[in-house]
Amino acid sequence: MTTREPDPGVYNERTALAWQRTALALLAGSAVVTRLALEELGVVAVAGFLVVLPLVVWVLLESRGRYHHHAGIRLRPHSRGGRAPAVLAVVTVLVALTELAALLSA
């Protein structure tokens, strides 16, 4: 019985797609929370969405850059560390705080 080594490119691609899916899910979630909280919070809900939007775009671009770096193109001189996970955590907290503020003001 022979074992085949999996293609190393598949793991990198799967990880990049997971990052993109997560960022897009947070963007969609933020849009839904903004829509639901708009009546209660008004401009604050829209401001929260406007803060989340560039962060999500940055995470999408960062995931693309990581994919190309690990795919062999090596566009970056070094690893970026944990910035993308930290930004995703901040975005998640901002979305949660917007919804919490809407619930508490009702």
Long-range contacts (C-beta under 8 A, 24 or more apart in sequence): 9-71, 12-67, 12-70, 12-71, 13-67, 15-66, 15-67, 16-63, 16-64, 16-66, 16-67, 19-59, 19-60, 19-62, 19-63, 19-66, 19-84, 20-60, 20-63, 20-64, 22-59, 22-88, 23-56, 23-59, 23-60, 23-63, 23-88, 24-56, 24-60, 26-52, 26-56, 26-88, 26-91, 26-92, 26-95, 27-52, 27-53, 27-56, 29-95, 30-56, 30-91, 30-94, 30-95, 30-98, 33-95, 33-98, 33-99, 33-102, 34-98, 36-99, 36-102, 37-98, 37-99, 37-101, 37-102, 40-101, 40-102, 40-105, 40-106, 41-98, 41-101, 41-102, 41-105, 44-98, 44-101, 45-98, 45-102, 48-94, 48-95, 48-97, 48-98, 51-94, 52-91, 52-94, 52-95, 55-87, 55-90, 55-91, 56-91, 58-87, 59-84, 59-87, 59-88, 59-91, 62-87
